[in-house]
Amino acid sequence: MRLGINLGYWGAGMDGDNLAVAQEADRLGYDVCWAAEAYGSDAPTVLTWVAAQTERIDVGSAIMQIPARQPAMTAMTAATLDSLSGGRFRLGLGVSGPQVSEGWYGVRFDKPLARTREYVEIIRKAMTRERLTHEGEHWTLPLPEGPGKPIKLTVHPQREHIPLYIAAIGPRNLEQTGEIADGALLIFPSAEHLEETAIRHLRAGRERAGKTMDGFDVCPTVPLAVGDDVTALADMFRPYTALYVGGMGSRKQNFYNQLAQRMGYEKEAAEIQEKYLSGDKDGAAAAVPHRLIDSTALLGPVERIADGMRAYAEAGVTTLTLAPAGFTLGERIAALRTGTEALERAGLA
């Protein structure tokens, strides 16, 4: 199993520290450094900055939002970043959510599966450097009855095939991801529930495409906090878990809330959401079960973290992306080093 690092969002006051974390991960032999975007920092700019100041580690978007860009623009960005980084770019895509898609980008959050499939088809076609044509429900290239003509990508990416990932949570999205992508970006992964909540759906998609799970990258992000008091460490992530389970979406459409329900937390997920959307964020955080946090993070001393890593590997994870917690740069660097030590102790290095 390989290790990755997730820097999250840029511009949160830790930018200099984030670069130092990425450089230390590069030095320690981490496989990939991911950066996110929502409605603040964009991922490609951050990844270009990181790639220019690292040597070996891959850089990946987790995620570039589908409603933010036309697919041909995403292909251009991916090809450029791969070329500039010396073949170290991974393209992670996602539909975001209805609030961001419609509120920030003005793009209707309708038919996300069909939109994602077409988006990937266009990117794949553009990357072949053939003249780009496409006739679909969401995009037609070139536009009919106009001056447009089929054009081919002029930038040569470093690699013939840039790895393409999709952020997936729901069963249908997971199945399609297995079918059309090279890897899946997962969040709130519980090793105990990973087969039922993710792997079996990814496997079904692979089988539909006539493929196996061999070579497919199962890549969840997990918070990492090192120390002896597991309860106190888990409490650090209560606001984070409450935000996603309670506040990411509406009462009718919150993918993270639905995931918590599929892991057996139906009552607790409803309570967290009700409190959060009513403005009681502290109450929502307090309502998050300790077990939910502990099972979806790596918490404790190095031996306990190694046990957790071994459980993830046995569940089918191939790249474990860490989000190291710490109030200072030194604490985050120490957590990174603990990650590599734990991987070795688990016999997975």
N, C-alpha and C positions, 0 to 999 in steps of 0.2 A: 504494500500500500504506500502511495506517495503522499506527501504533505504539501498543502498550499497555504497561502495567507490571504486574508480578506481585509483590505484597508477601509472598506465602507465608503462613506462620502467624504469628499474633499471640502475644505472650507469650514470645518467644525472647530477650528482653533488648534488643531494638532498637525498642521500640514508638514512642518519641519520634522516632527516626530515620525509621521507616516513614511516620509522618504527614508529616514534612518531605519525604520522597521523593515521596509522593503529591501534595503541594502544588506541588513543583517540576515534576512531570510535568504537572500541571494548567496551570501557567504556561507551560510549553514547548509546549503544544498536543497532548499525548498524547491518544489517543482514549478509552482505557478503563483503569481501575485494578481489577485483580482481587485477591481475597483468598481464601485456602483454609481448609479445615477438615478435621480427621482425628479426633483424640480429645483435643483441647486447646481452643484458641479456636474459637468458631463464626464462620462467615462473616457472617451478617446483622448482628451487633452491630458488628463491625469496619467493615463497609461503611456503616452508619449514621453511625458516628463520622467516617469519612473524608468522606462526602457532606456532612455538616454543616459541614466546614471546607475545602471546595473549591467551585469555582464552575461549571466547565464540563465537566470530565472525567466520563465515565460510570463507574459503579461496578458490578462484576460478581462473582458468586460462582463461583469455580473450585476447588472446586465446593461446592454444597449436596448433602449425601449423602442419597440416596433412602431408605435404611433408617432414617435419623434422624427422619423426619417423615412424618406422613400427608400425602397430596397436597393435600388441602384447606388444611392449615396452610401448606404451601409457597405455595399461591396467595394466601393472606392476607398472608404475609410479602412476597411479590413486589409485590402491589398496594400495600401500605403503604410499602415502600421506594421504589417508583416515585413515589408521591404526595409523600412527604417530600422526595425529591431533586429534584423538579421534572422528572420524566420522564427520569431518568438511570440507571435500574437495568436490568441484564441478568441474566437468570436462567440460571446454569450448573448443570447437574445431573450426577450420576454415581452408579453403584451402589456405589462404594468397592470393597473387596475382601472375601474371605471371613473373614479374620482380624478385621477391624474390624466388619463386619456382624454376625457371629455372636458375637464375643468382647466387643464393646463395647455393641452395640445389642440383642443377642439376637434378631436377625432372620436366618432361614435364607437363605443365599446360593444360592437355587435359582431357576432360570428368570429370570436377570437381564434378558434381552431382553424377554420378555413382561411382566415387572414394570415395566420402564422404559416400554414402550409404553402400558400402562394408566395409569401415573403421569402421563405427558404428556397423555393424553386427558382425564383428570380435571381437571388444571390448566387446559387449554385451555377446557374446558367451564365451569369456575368463573369464568374470566376474562371470559366473555361476559356474566356477571351474569344468566344464566338460572337457573332453579331446578335444583339439582344432583341429577342421577340418574345412576347407572352400574351396570351389571351385567357383572361380569367374573370372571376366575378368582381375582384377588387382592383385589378390593374390590367390595362391593355397597353402593350408597348410594341411599336409606336402607336400613338393615338391615331385612329382612323380619320381619313378625309382631311388630313392636315399636312404641314410641311415636314413633319418628323420622319426620320428614316432609321433603320436598325443600325446601331453603333456598337462597337466593341471596346472593352476596357483596354486602355493603353498602358496602365501600370502593370509591371510584372511583379507579383508577390514572390517572396523568397521560396515558398513551397508551392507545389502544385495543388495541395489540398490543405486549406486552413481549417483546423478543427472547429466544428460548429456545435455549440451547446444551446440548450433551451431550458429556461427556468420553468419548472413544472411542479404542480401541487396536486391538482385533481386527477382522478383516474383516467379520464378521456385524454387530457393533456399529456399525462405521463405515457399513455399508450402511443399517441402520435409522436411524442418525442423519441421513444424507442424506435419508431419506424423511420423517421426522417433525419435524426440528428446523430452526432458522434458522441454526445454525452449529455447528462442531465444535471442541472444545478438545483439542489434540494435545500430546503430550509426546515428547521425544527425536526431533524431526523432522530428518531428513537431506534436504536439497534434492535430492541425487542420487537418493534412493530414495523420495521423497515420492509420486510418481505410483503406484508399485507397492504401497507400504505403506498409502496412505491415499486419495489423490484418486480413483483408479479405483473404489474401493468406495463412496465418497461419491457419485460421479457415478451409479453404478448405482442407488443408493437414490433419488436425485433423479429419474432416469428412470422408476423404478417408480411414483413419485408424479405422473408427468406434468410434471415440472419440469426446468429446466436448473440449472447452477451459478451463473447470474446471480443476484446478491443473497444468495447463501449465503456465510457468513463462515467461512473456513478460518483458524483462530486457534491457532497453536502457540506454546508458551512456550519461549524459548531463553535460556540463560545468556549474559551479556555481560560480558566482561572486557577492559580496554584496556591495552595496553602493547606493547613490542617483542619480548619473549621469549614466543613462542607456546607453547613447550613448558612453561615455568613456569606460564603462565596455565592451560593445560589441566590441569596437575597439581592446581590448586586444586579442580577438580571431580571428581577421582577418588573421594573418599569418597561424594559425592552420587550418582554414576553406579553405584558398587558397591552402594549401599543399594538402589536401585531394581532393578537387573538381578539382584542377588544375594539381597536380603533382603525384598523386597516380595511376600510370598506364600510358598507352599510349593514344594517341588521339582516337584510336579505342576501347580501353578497359580500361575504368575507371568507376568502379561501383558507386563511390561516385558522380561523375559527372552525371551519369545517374539518380541517386536518386534525385539530385537537379533539373534535368529536369522534373522528374515526379512530383515534388512539384511546378512546374510552372515557373522555372527559366531557360528556355531553352537558351535564348539569353545571359543572364548573365553567365551561366555555360560555354558556348562556349568562351566568352571573357576571363574569369578567366583562362581557360585551355590554350588558345592561348598565353596569356601573360606569364603564369608560364613556359610553355614548351619552350618559346622563351628566357627565362632567366630573365624576368622582374618580379621578385617575389614581389617587392613593388607595382608594378602596378596591379598585380593579387590580392594582398590583398586589395588594394583600390577599386577594382571592385566588391568585395563581397558585396551584398546588406545588409544593416543593418537589414532588415526584416528577411533575411535568418538566420542570427546569432541569433537575438532575439527570433525567433520562435523555435530554436533548442537548447536553453540554458536557464538557470534560472538566470536572471539578475535583480538587483535592491534591494530595501529594503525588509525586511522580509515579509511585507504584499503582495508585488508583487510576491515574490517567492512562497508564499503560494497559491496564485491564479494560478500560473503556475503548481504547484504540483497537485492541484485539477483538472486542465484540463487534465493532463497526466493520472490521475487515471480514470477520466470519459472516456478517450479514450481507456482504456484497459490495461494500464501499471500496473503490479503487483509488480515489484521491480524496483525502480528508482535508478540507480547508478550515484552518483555525482562525478565529477572531480573538486574539489575545487581549485579555482585560488587564488594566493597570492604570493607576492615577498618574504615573510618571513614565517617561521613556524607559528608564532603567527597569521598571517592573514589566513593561511590555516586552523588552528585549529578553529579560530573564524567563518570561513565559515562553517565548519562542525557543529558547535553548532547552527548556524543559520538554517542549514538544519533540524535539529531535532525540533527547535522551529517552523519553517514554517510548518512542517508536523503536528504538534499539532494544530496550528492555522487553518490549512486547514480541521481539523477534521478527519484526516486519520491515526493518530497514534494508 
